[in-house]
Amino acid sequence: MMMVSSNANEVVILGRTRAGSTFRPSDWAERLAGVMSSFRPGGVQPSSHLSYSPWCVPTVIDGVKAVVVNRQLRELEPMAWDFVLNFAKDNDLQVAENLLVP
């Protein structure tokens, strides 16, 4: 698993490989965040599958699709945290800590 510092408040997975290529498919961030939608404060609620978890949110940073993963996911659902980091590692995606996300 890739190393993430223990004091990171959030991790941003960028839709760009470490070699600089754009990651495909183009909706990868929405798909990943959709898979993680059930991991949320209070657990799964009726209709929670219709919104993203506040701990795993898709966004765009400088024109690049990204997913912001909050540290609370790591503390409350370690296997879900491992899943998203392993997704990034398996796909050779760039990962940054504590970026200022718009």
C-alpha positions as a LaTeX table, in Angstrom:
\begin{tabular}{lrrr}
\hline
Residue & $x$ (\AA) & $y$ (\AA) & $z$ (\AA) \\
\hline
Met1 & 0.00 & 0.00 & 0.00 \\
Met2 & 1.23 & 3.50 & $-0.75$ \\
Met3 & 2.43 & 5.54 & 2.15 \\
Val4 & 0.18 & 8.30 & 3.41 \\
Ser5 & 1.31 & 10.32 & 6.39 \\
Ser6 & $-0.63$ & 9.83 & 9.59 \\
Asn7 & $-1.36$ & 13.54 & 9.88 \\
Ala8 & $-2.99$ & 13.96 & 6.47 \\
Asn9 & $-6.53$ & 15.35 & 6.82 \\
Glu10 & $-7.42$ & 14.26 & 3.32 \\
Val11 & $-5.92$ & 12.49 & 0.36 \\
Val12 & $-6.59$ & 13.50 & $-3.22$ \\
Ile13 & $-6.44$ & 10.84 & $-5.91$ \\
Leu14 & $-5.83$ & 12.55 & $-9.23$ \\
Gly15 & $-7.00$ & 11.12 & $-12.55$ \\
Arg16 & $-3.50$ & 11.23 & $-13.92$ \\
Thr17 & $-1.00$ & 8.41 & $-13.84$ \\
Arg18 & 2.43 & 8.96 & $-12.37$ \\
Ala19 & 3.70 & 9.00 & $-15.98$ \\
Gly20 & 1.32 & 11.91 & $-16.70$ \\
Ser21 & $-1.35$ & 10.14 & $-18.78$ \\
Thr22 & $-5.03$ & 10.90 & $-18.28$ \\
Phe23 & $-6.77$ & 8.01 & $-16.53$ \\
Arg24 & $-9.73$ & 6.42 & $-18.30$ \\
Pro25 & $-12.66$ & 5.90 & $-18.27$ \\
Ser26 & $-13.59$ & 9.55 & $-18.00$ \\
Asp27 & $-16.16$ & 8.89 & $-15.25$ \\
Trp28 & $-13.78$ & 6.95 & $-13.00$ \\
Ala29 & $-14.04$ & 9.49 & $-10.15$ \\
Glu30 & $-17.84$ & 9.32 & $-10.05$ \\
Arg31 & $-17.72$ & 5.52 & $-10.18$ \\
Leu32 & $-15.23$ & 5.26 & $-7.32$ \\
Ala33 & $-17.16$ & 7.76 & $-5.19$ \\
Gly34 & $-20.38$ & 5.92 & $-6.02$ \\
Val35 & $-18.94$ & 2.63 & $-4.75$ \\
Met36 & $-17.99$ & 4.42 & $-1.54$ \\
Ser37 & $-21.39$ & 6.14 & $-1.08$ \\
Ser38 & $-22.52$ & 3.79 & 1.68 \\
Phe39 & $-19.60$ & 4.79 & 3.91 \\
Arg40 & $-20.95$ & 7.82 & 5.72 \\
Pro41 & $-21.66$ & 9.19 & 9.18 \\
Gly42 & $-24.50$ & 7.19 & 10.66 \\
Gly43 & $-24.13$ & 4.41 & 8.11 \\
Val44 & $-26.44$ & 3.62 & 5.23 \\
Gln45 & $-29.77$ & 5.46 & 5.31 \\
Pro46 & $-32.74$ & 5.26 & 2.94 \\
Ser47 & $-31.76$ & 6.88 & $-0.37$ \\
Ser48 & $-28.12$ & 7.30 & 0.70 \\
His49 & $-27.10$ & 5.54 & $-2.50$ \\
Leu50 & $-28.29$ & 8.66 & $-4.34$ \\
Ser51 & $-25.56$ & 10.88 & $-2.90$ \\
Tyr52 & $-21.83$ & 10.67 & $-2.34$ \\
Ser53 & $-20.30$ & 10.01 & 1.03 \\
Pro54 & $-18.87$ & 13.16 & 2.62 \\
Trp55 & $-15.68$ & 11.12 & 3.10 \\
Cys56 & $-15.15$ & 10.31 & $-0.60$ \\
Val57 & $-16.14$ & 13.05 & $-3.03$ \\
Pro58 & $-15.43$ & 13.39 & $-6.76$ \\
Thr59 & $-14.21$ & 16.78 & $-7.99$ \\
Val60 & $-12.14$ & 18.44 & $-10.70$ \\
Ile61 & $-8.78$ & 20.06 & $-9.91$ \\
Asp62 & $-7.16$ & 22.16 & $-12.63$ \\
Gly63 & $-9.19$ & 20.32 & $-15.26$ \\
Val64 & $-8.27$ & 16.87 & $-13.92$ \\
Lys65 & $-10.85$ & 14.53 & $-12.41$ \\
Ala66 & $-10.06$ & 13.66 & $-8.81$ \\
Val67 & $-11.50$ & 12.09 & $-5.68$ \\
Val68 & $-11.01$ & 13.67 & $-2.26$ \\
Val69 & $-10.87$ & 11.07 & 0.51 \\
Asn70 & $-11.23$ & 12.34 & 4.07 \\
Arg71 & $-9.17$ & 10.89 & 6.92 \\
Gln72 & $-12.36$ & 10.08 & 8.85 \\
Leu73 & $-12.91$ & 7.21 & 6.42 \\
Arg74 & $-9.57$ & 5.73 & 7.54 \\
Glu75 & $-10.50$ & 6.01 & 11.21 \\
Leu76 & $-14.03$ & 4.59 & 10.92 \\
Glu77 & $-13.77$ & 2.19 & 7.95 \\
Pro78 & $-10.13$ & 1.07 & 7.52 \\
Met79 & $-11.00$ & $-1.49$ & 4.83 \\
Ala80 & $-12.75$ & 1.19 & 2.74 \\
Trp81 & $-9.71$ & 3.47 & 3.14 \\
Asp82 & $-7.45$ & 0.63 & 2.01 \\
Phe83 & $-9.74$ & $-0.01$ & $-0.96$ \\
Val84 & $-9.48$ & 3.54 & $-2.34$ \\
Leu85 & $-5.71$ & 3.72 & $-1.79$ \\
Asn86 & $-5.24$ & 0.34 & $-3.43$ \\
Phe87 & $-7.35$ & 1.56 & $-6.36$ \\
Ala88 & $-4.93$ & 4.45 & $-6.79$ \\
Lys89 & $-1.90$ & 2.19 & $-6.44$ \\
Asp90 & $-3.22$ & $-0.49$ & $-8.79$ \\
Asn91 & $-3.91$ & 2.14 & $-11.46$ \\
Asp92 & $-0.64$ & 4.02 & $-10.87$ \\
Leu93 & $-2.53$ & 7.25 & $-10.08$ \\
Gln94 & $-1.01$ & 10.35 & $-8.55$ \\
Val95 & $-1.90$ & 10.88 & $-4.89$ \\
Ala96 & $-1.48$ & 14.10 & $-2.94$ \\
Glu97 & $-2.13$ & 15.00 & 0.68 \\
Asn98 & $-3.90$ & 18.03 & 2.12 \\
Leu99 & $-4.42$ & 19.91 & $-1.16$ \\
Leu100 & $-6.63$ & 22.99 & $-1.07$ \\
Val101 & $-9.59$ & 21.77 & $-3.09$ \\
Pro102 & $-12.07$ & 24.29 & $-4.52$ \\
\hline
\end{tabular}
